[in-house]
Amino acid sequence: MQPVPNLGEGKSSLAERRGHMNYYSAKELAESFRTVRKNTLLIAQEIPEEKYGFRPAPDTRSVGELLAHLALSHKFQYQIQATERRTTLAGFDFPSLLKRFVAEEKEPRTKDQILEMLRTSGETWAGFLQGLREDFLAEQVQMPAGMTPAAKSRFEMVLSVKEHEMHHRGQLMLMERLIGIVPHMTREMQSRLAAASAAKG
């Protein structure tokens, strides 16, 4: 694997930096992902272990499987961006990788094991993001033939890990409601609104 230089290494000239995405750097990518993962962990901690097998409907992931899915979900982009550092996805073996990930997420685990997976994998991904250079984030990766768009920036691709987690976190919050838990983010908003109302009164 070709190492990805740290963002802080060297000094880029203005010409080198022109056109780069310096309005949202590797530092912001890492910090925003850590915030998202922190909230996922809070949800995972609040749900009792006996509810980790809860499924909102047949043929859907259980709470535990969904949390394991999130703990493993960075691996797809990590394989592309870090391990192989691909410039094209033509010929990439999607089916084999997805089959392996699905098998991993269905392995039986305790609540503590899942929490530890979320912590360690979250920091692995955030640490990778934090070390990326802007020129690396600006690089284009060619998509398989027939896909639209034909290419995506590495920035867009690594950002998708956070977007994916936020999508599933919405599902987790609904699952909390179904088992009788008011999500912590809802409780925090209600507390702020109540404090604001009291201050006005």
PARODREN-960547 format. One record per residue (C-alpha): x, z, y; residue in one letter; residue number from 1. Coordinates in pm, 1 decimal, decimal comma, always signed. Layout:
<sites>
SITE          u          w          v   residu   num
SITE          X          Z          Y        A   NUM
...
</sites>
This chain:
<sites>
SITE          u          w          v   residu   num
SITE       +0,0       +0,0       +0,0        M     1
SITE     +133,7      -89,4     +341,1        Q     2
SITE     +128,6     +226,0     +555,5        P     3
SITE      -96,2     +233,8     +860,3        V     4
SITE     +109,1     +349,8    +1161,1        P     5
SITE      -12,9     +650,8    +1355,2        N     6
SITE     -208,7     +577,9    +1671,2        L     7
SITE      +44,8     +765,2    +1878,9        G     8
SITE     +353,8     +580,5    +1755,4        E     9
SITE     +531,7     +366,7    +2010,8        G    10
SITE     +410,9     +244,4    +2346,9        K    11
SITE     +199,9      -69,8    +2362,4        S    12
SITE     +234,9     -297,2    +2661,8        S    13
SITE      -68,9     -382,0    +2871,0        L    14
SITE      -69,9     -731,9    +2720,9        A    15
SITE      -67,6     -590,5    +2367,6        E    16
SITE     -353,0     -350,6    +2447,1        R    17
SITE     -570,0     -604,6    +2631,9        R    18
SITE     -887,5     -667,9    +2437,4        G    19
SITE     -843,8     -365,3    +2213,8        H    20
SITE    -1122,5     -112,9    +2164,7        M    21
SITE     -959,2     +169,7    +2356,8        N    22
SITE    -1296,2     +296,1    +2479,5        Y    23
SITE    -1355,5     +442,0    +2131,0        Y    24
SITE    -1030,2     +527,5    +1962,7        S    25
SITE     -926,4     +659,2    +1624,6        A    26
SITE     -948,4    +1011,7    +1764,8        K    27
SITE    -1318,3     +967,2    +1850,7        E    28
SITE    -1385,6     +804,6    +1512,8        L    29
SITE    -1237,8    +1104,2    +1332,5        A    30
SITE    -1406,1    +1367,4    +1552,4        E    31
SITE    -1749,6    +1208,7    +1530,5        S    32
SITE    -1724,5    +1179,5    +1152,6        F    33
SITE    -1620,1    +1544,7    +1125,3        R    34
SITE    -1929,5    +1641,4    +1326,9        T    35
SITE    -2157,0    +1442,9    +1096,9        V    36
SITE    -1996,4    +1588,8     +784,5        R    37
SITE    -2021,5    +1942,4     +927,9        K    38
SITE    -2398,9    +1901,6     +958,3        N    39
SITE    -2422,6    +1755,6     +607,6        T    40
SITE    -2235,3    +2060,6     +477,9        L    41
SITE    -2473,0    +2296,8     +658,1        L    42
SITE    -2768,3    +2129,0     +486,7        I    43
SITE    -2590,4    +2145,1     +150,0        A    44
SITE    -2521,5    +2516,9     +201,9        Q    45
SITE    -2880,7    +2599,0     +300,7        E    46
SITE    -3042,5    +2432,7       -0,9        I    47
SITE    -3047,5    +2677,8     -294,7        P    48
SITE    -2858,3    +2566,9     -604,3        E    49
SITE    -3177,3    +2577,3     -812,2        E    50
SITE    -3315,9    +2303,3     -584,3        K    51
SITE    -3018,7    +2069,5     -633,9        Y    52
SITE    -3209,4    +1899,7     -916,0        G    53
SITE    -3513,3    +1830,4     -692,9        F    54
SITE    -3616,2    +1463,6     -668,8        R    55
SITE    -3876,9    +1361,2     -408,6        P    56
SITE    -3997,6    +1079,1     -636,0        A    57
SITE    -3910,1     +933,4     -975,9        P    58
SITE    -3607,7     +701,6     -983,2        D    59
SITE    -3458,6     +854,8     -668,3        T    60
SITE    -3142,0    +1061,0     -635,2        R    61
SITE    -3173,0    +1435,9     -670,7        S    62
SITE    -3043,0    +1660,0     -391,5        V    63
SITE    -2720,5    +1716,0     -584,3        G    64
SITE    -2674,8    +1346,2     -663,0        E    65
SITE    -2734,2    +1249,3     -300,8        L    66
SITE    -2478,6    +1503,6     -179,4        L    67
SITE    -2227,1    +1380,7     -439,0        A    68
SITE    -2301,1    +1024,1     -324,7        H    69
SITE    -2209,6    +1121,7      +31,9        L    70
SITE    -1895,4    +1299,9      -83,3        A    71
SITE    -1781,8     +981,3     -259,2        L    72
SITE    -1915,5     +718,7      -19,1        S    73
SITE    -1596,8     +679,9     +186,1        H    74
SITE    -1412,3     +551,7     -121,2        K    75
SITE    -1544,3     +196,0      -86,5        F    76
SITE    -1400,5     +150,8     +263,9        Q    77
SITE    -1090,5     +351,8     +173,9        Y    78
SITE    -1020,9     +108,9     -110,0        Q    79
SITE    -1054,5     -190,2     +123,6        I    80
SITE     -888,3      -54,5     +437,8        Q    81
SITE     -623,0     +185,7     +304,6        A    82
SITE     -543,9     +121,0      -60,6        T    83
SITE     -555,8     -260,2      -55,7        E    84
SITE     -564,7     -324,9     +320,9        R    85
SITE     -760,4     -640,4     +256,1        R    86
SITE     -802,7     -917,1     +510,6        T    87
SITE    -1072,6    -1084,7     +302,0        T    88
SITE    -1340,8     -965,0      +61,9        L    89
SITE    -1342,7    -1296,2     -123,3        A    90
SITE    -1279,7    -1215,5     -486,9        G    91
SITE    -1328,9     -841,5     -439,9        F    92
SITE    -1476,2     -685,6     -755,8        D    93
SITE    -1782,2     -514,6     -605,4        F    94
SITE    -1973,4     -462,7     -935,3        P    95
SITE    -1693,7     -273,8    -1112,2        S    96
SITE    -1627,3      -47,4     -814,2        L    97
SITE    -1995,8      +31,5     -762,9        L    98
SITE    -2042,6     +101,6    -1133,7        K    99
SITE    -1755,7     +351,9    -1122,2        R   100
SITE    -1892,1     +524,1     -810,2        F   101
SITE    -2245,0     +553,2     -954,4        V   102
SITE    -2103,4     +711,4    -1271,6        A   103
SITE    -1898,5     +956,0    -1061,4        E   104
SITE    -2193,2    +1070,6     -851,4        E   105
SITE    -2405,1    +1139,9    -1161,4        K   106
SITE    -2148,8    +1373,3    -1319,2        E   107
SITE    -2292,9    +1726,9    -1354,4        P   108
SITE    -2155,3    +1962,5    -1088,3        R   109
SITE    -2232,2    +2307,8     -952,2        T   110
SITE    -2331,0    +2362,1     -590,5        K   111
SITE    -1985,1    +2505,6     -515,8        D   112
SITE    -1817,1    +2200,3     -666,5        Q   113
SITE    -2028,5    +1966,5     -453,5        I   114
SITE    -1957,1    +2168,5     -137,9        L   115
SITE    -1584,8    +2147,8     -208,8        E   116
SITE    -1611,5    +1772,1     -266,4        M   117
SITE    -1784,2    +1732,5      +68,6        L   118
SITE    -1515,4    +1937,2     +245,5        R   119
SITE    -1212,5    +1770,0      +89,3        T   120
SITE    -1340,8    +1411,9      +93,9        S   121
SITE    -1459,8    +1454,3     +452,1        G   122
SITE    -1117,9    +1563,7     +566,1        E   123
SITE     -947,8    +1287,3     +365,4        T   124
SITE    -1156,4    +1024,3     +544,0        W   125
SITE    -1129,3    +1187,0     +888,2        A   126
SITE     -752,7    +1218,5     +845,3        G   127
SITE     -728,4     +848,8     +760,5        F   128
SITE     -938,4     +753,5    +1063,8        L   129
SITE     -732,6     +970,5    +1294,9        Q   130
SITE     -415,1     +781,6    +1211,5        G   131
SITE     -543,9     +429,0    +1275,2        L   132
SITE     -402,3     +209,8    +1551,2        R   133
SITE     -626,9      +13,3    +1781,3        E   134
SITE     -473,8     -318,8    +1676,0        D   135
SITE     -559,4     -234,3    +1314,8        F   136
SITE     -920,0     -149,1    +1411,1        L   137
SITE     -948,3     -480,6    +1596,7        A   138
SITE     -843,4     -689,8    +1295,2        E   139
SITE    -1107,5     -913,3    +1138,1        Q   140
SITE    -1189,2     -899,3     +766,8        V   141
SITE    -1344,8    -1209,7     +614,8        Q   142
SITE    -1669,1    -1149,0     +427,1        M   143
SITE    -1756,1    -1322,0      +96,6        P   144
SITE    -1878,1    -1680,9     +130,0        A   145
SITE    -2236,6    -1709,5     +250,3        G   146
SITE    -2253,2    -1367,4     +416,0        M   147
SITE    -2355,2    -1325,9     +780,8        T   148
SITE    -2154,2    -1257,8     +985,4        P   149
SITE    -1861,3    -1439,0     +828,2        A   150
SITE    -1618,9    -1166,9     +941,6        A   151
SITE    -1630,5     -807,1    +1062,5        K   152
SITE    -1380,5     -596,3    +1251,8        S   153
SITE    -1219,5     -309,2    +1067,1        R   154
SITE    -1369,4      -87,1    +1339,2        F   155
SITE    -1723,1     -188,1    +1239,3        E   156
SITE    -1643,5     -145,6     +871,2        M   157
SITE    -1498,2     +206,0     +897,2        V   158
SITE    -1777,0     +311,3    +1134,6        L   159
SITE    -2027,1     +220,8     +861,8        S   160
SITE    -1923,3     +529,8     +662,3        V   161
SITE    -2061,5     +758,4     +933,8        K   162
SITE    -2372,4     +542,0     +978,1        E   163
SITE    -2433,8     +554,9     +603,8        H   164
SITE    -2406,8     +933,9     +599,1        E   165
SITE    -2646,3     +973,4     +892,1        M   166
SITE    -2899,3     +752,3     +713,3        H   167
SITE    -2887,7     +969,8     +402,2        H   168
SITE    -2883,9    +1290,9     +605,8        R   169
SITE    -3227,5    +1198,4     +734,3        G   170
SITE    -3339,6    +1182,4     +371,0        Q   171
SITE    -3183,3    +1523,0     +303,3        L   172
SITE    -3369,5    +1676,2     +597,1        M   173
SITE    -3698,8    +1540,8     +461,0        L   174
SITE    -3609,1    +1681,5     +118,1        M   175
SITE    -3550,9    +2019,0     +285,7        E   176
SITE    -3901,4    +2004,7     +430,3        R   177
SITE    -4045,7    +1923,6      +88,3        L   178
SITE    -3888,3    +2236,4      -62,3        I   179
SITE    -3995,6    +2456,9     +230,6        G   180
SITE    -3682,3    +2465,8     +449,1        I   181
SITE    -3690,2    +2388,0     +821,5        V   182
SITE    -3366,3    +2189,8     +883,3        P   183
SITE    -3103,6    +2370,9    +1088,9        H   184
SITE    -3095,0    +2096,1    +1354,0        M   185
SITE    -3471,0    +2134,0    +1404,3        T   186
SITE    -3438,1    +2511,4    +1431,0        R   187
SITE    -3159,0    +2475,3    +1686,3        E   188
SITE    -3367,1    +2236,4    +1897,8        M   189
SITE    -3667,9    +2470,1    +1882,4        Q   190
SITE    -3446,4    +2758,7    +1992,6        S   191
SITE    -3310,9    +2561,1    +2289,8        R   192
SITE    -3659,9    +2456,3    +2394,9        L   193
SITE    -3786,2    +2813,2    +2369,2        A   194
SITE    -3492,6    +2940,6    +2577,7        A   195
SITE    -3551,5    +2673,1    +2841,8        A   196
SITE    -3921,3    +2756,5    +2853,4        S   197
SITE    -3846,9    +3128,9    +2888,7        A   198
SITE    -3602,0    +3061,4    +3170,9        A   199
SITE    -3864,9    +2865,7    +3362,5        K   200
SITE    -4133,2    +3128,2    +3307,5        G   201
</sites>
